[in-house]
Amino acid sequence: MAETPETNNPDFRNGFPIRDLGDGSMISGQADGEELVLARRGDEIFAIAAHCTHYGGPLAEGLIVGDTVRCPWHHACFSLRTGVALRAPALDPVPCWRVERLGDTIFVREKISPPAPKRGTEGPSSVVIVGGGAAGLAAADMLRREGYGGPLSIVSADDSPPVDRPNLSKDYLAGTAQEGWIPLRPSDYYRDRRIDLLLHSRVSSLDTKRRRIVLENGKELEFGALLLATGADPLRLPIEGATDSQVHYLRTFADSKAIIAKATSAKRVLVVGASFIGLEVAASLRARGILVDVVAPGSQPLERVMGTEVGFFIRRLHEAHGVTFHLGETVSRVNGRTVTLTGGTAVDTDFLVLGVGVRPSLTLAEQAGLAVDRGIEVNEYLETSVAGIFAAGDAARWPDPHTGERIRVEHWVVAERQGQVAARNILGRREKFDTVPFFWSQHYDVAINYVGHAESWEAIEIDGSLDARDCAVAYKKGGRTMAVATISRDLQSLQAEAAMEVAIRPQRRDVA
């Protein structure tokens, strides 16, 4: 596990001295005009494309773990041997090239054909996925990648196909991402892979004995295996005097587009809640030149999740970009354009955006008699209390080997990775979900990466400087590092993630 050495983009077709590529290191270069990365693990040399297929992160600045490479931006994982995307958020592979060693020189030769798609994998008679979010799409994608050829359906209440939800509060809301970037897959993807995507569809009942679901429109779907990826719904906060047209929430593509439509003529917006969603909305609206007030009951934004020091830094960062905070209070009432806070302050606003948390969607599981405790209870294989029914994403509560507790996490990458593991377990793989949780949050030009899970901590250790925007913040309990947040230290974030994995599975490594 070593940092990438400096490079001037050598042409690997002309050869590269092996002495300049240390064990565990990577170096950028090119071949026939294409950007590549050479990676070394012991005596083996690999050549892969230089950029992650998720958002183009520079793989040479990432981390080699076993025979895989991890992206520094959002922790996607690829096989160095085949280029296959092993773990979300990347779903597509990267190209690979054949490498030849002649004496002490490495030469990059022709491209390697990608692995042939798997075919004929045995599995259940049919698979139904309830939920068209991160977990649902990732599961369907993995089922087909693993060669499952049976009937496969995604039932989604949304009016749009699965989208890149993190972008809805970040670049897309800020106006710097095109609408065409938001769908996770093009429309022909579902047709070509024979995935029946049922939009505008809600499930009214689940019969675990007859193995079927019934939709609100009366349609019935039988299943051999079922994945509940029902996600979570925004908490609705009743506000005296507010009309429906004044209050917005952000969960779906339609929600984000509605806020953008209102923002085109708005001059001032009130954001209720200093959560990640609320603050990302604030940053995106400031990017559009809109004045933003943030009201929240806490003493610092994000204090409960990241501690007082980080919360204070985030507050100053937003204030430096013109955001006005009203902390220690909330909204009392609305009268036309005037919002009165509990402390008596009156704020003029064009509309409100509420980001006060979410509640896992459990109604279907509860009505079906599945074990539920602040989430749909699953075992280490993501299987519920009923055999053949799995759960993944925001609604699932699983036994976390890193903390020794049952946890539920509302992170995009976690949901995708759970969907992938659930898919393999639907096919009988019996793979434990023991991935270290990861998320990222963007605030103007500051990105925060967070690995691990710390609902509480006994000590916070800061290596570096928050003010300099160069630090690692470790959250510790009982002498253990439960989580690490980093700013401008992408490699250290990857190293912390890998260290947490080794702590519970020292002999395991990612494989293609």
Buried (B, 14 or more C-beta within 10 A) or exposed (E): EEBBEEBEEBBBBEBBEBEBBEEBBBBBBBBEEBBBBBBBBEEEBBBBBBBBBBBEBBBBBBBBBBBBBBBBBBBBBBBBBBBBBBBBBBBBBBBBBEBEEEEEEBBBEEBBEEBEEEEEBEBBEBBBBBBBBBBBBBBBBBBBBBBBBBBBBBBBBBEBBBBBBBBBBBBBBBBEBEEEEBBBBEEEBBEEBEBBBBEEBEBEEBEBEEBBBBBEEEEEBBBBBBBBBBBBBBEEBEBEBBEEEBBBBBBBBEBBBBBBEBBEEBEBBBBBBBBBBBBBBBBBBBBBEBBBBBBBEBEBBBBEBBBEBBBBBBBEBBEEBEBBBBBBBBBBEBEEEEBBBBEEEEBEBBBBBBBBBBEBBBEBBEEBEBBBEEBBBBBBBBBBBBEBBBBBBBBBBBBBBBBEEBBBBBBBBBBBBBBBBBBBBBBEEEBBBBBBBBBBBBBBEBBBBBBBBBBEBEEBEBEBEBEEBEBBBBBBBEEBBBBBBBBBBBBBBBBBBBBBBEEBEEEEEBEB
